[in-house]
């Protein structure tokens, strides 16, 4: 069964850092591009970042450029999102999702999400 | 950046009725890169349609997508009780992804 499991969320003060992890299982991880998507409380979905299967290509939404870094460890089937200089507006549920090329990079399989709260 | 505008904001319908959801883009979107998702409260989104009109394995055929250019439509032919949820369109272009603000389909 294809499965994604996020972890690493929590409460952090403004300006702080947090690293989210996403454990992948049930598929050949290196064959799939991945994305992070977030959802602020009571709001819609917002794409955050993308990484290619090889890890050589990364993209970010403008509001997190220079603060967030996406990476992957194929040997561990793990996806990461390193978040620095966190702001109140980064408060959200963060989802990892597969973004297969066969689906034109639409987000196919999703994790259950991990909650990040930025507050003093 | 391409902005997606969904309408209506809320659609009040009864089970068995047909639902038609609209997604309009601020610039032309390649049909390959238009997707639709369903989200229920407390759950992660679920991919319903990719490539504007293609259904992933396991998605019922009462869900269909159409459109091109700047105007796309998600149609639910006959609403089942489990279809009442929020629906989002999403596009990918120029190394950026964006979502519409969502349409809530509620029970009338």
HADDOCK unambig.tbl for C-alpha pairs under 7 A between the chains (distance, minus, plus):
assign (segid A and resid 44 and name CA) (segid B and resid 101 and name CA) 5.68 0.50 0.50
assign (segid A and resid 44 and name CA) (segid B and resid 102 and name CA) 6.66 0.50 0.50
assign (segid A and resid 45 and name CA) (segid B and resid 99 and name CA) 6.35 0.50 0.50
assign (segid A and resid 46 and name CA) (segid B and resid 98 and name CA) 6.78 0.50 0.50
assign (segid A and resid 46 and name CA) (segid B and resid 99 and name CA) 6.42 0.50 0.50
assign (segid A and resid 47 and name CA) (segid B and resid 97 and name CA) 6.08 0.50 0.50
assign (segid A and resid 47 and name CA) (segid B and resid 98 and name CA) 6.21 0.50 0.50
assign (segid A and resid 59 and name CA) (segid B and resid 95 and name CA) 6.47 0.50 0.50
assign (segid A and resid 61 and name CA) (segid B and resid 96 and name CA) 6.92 0.50 0.50
assign (segid A and resid 103 and name CA) (segid B and resid 50 and name CA) 6.15 0.50 0.50
assign (segid A and resid 103 and name CA) (segid B and resid 51 and name CA) 6.99 0.50 0.50
assign (segid A and resid 104 and name CA) (segid B and resid 32 and name CA) 6.29 0.50 0.50
assign (segid A and resid 104 and name CA) (segid B and resid 33 and name CA) 5.84 0.50 0.50
assign (segid A and resid 104 and name CA) (segid B and resid 51 and name CA) 6.72 0.50 0.50
assign (segid A and resid 106 and name CA) (segid B and resid 35 and name CA) 6.34 0.50 0.50
assign (segid A and resid 106 and name CA) (segid B and resid 50 and name CA) 6.37 0.50 0.50
assign (segid A and resid 107 and name CA) (segid B and resid 47 and name CA) 6.69 0.50 0.50
assign (segid A and resid 108 and name CA) (segid B and resid 47 and name CA) 5.61 0.50 0.50
assign (segid A and resid 110 and name CA) (segid B and resid 44 and name CA) 6.48 0.50 0.50
assign (segid A and resid 111 and name CA) (segid B and resid 44 and name CA) 6.93 0.50 0.50
assign (segid A and resid 112 and name CA) (segid B and resid 43 and name CA) 6.96 0.50 0.50
assign (segid A and resid 112 and name CA) (segid B and resid 44 and name CA) 5.71 0.50 0.50
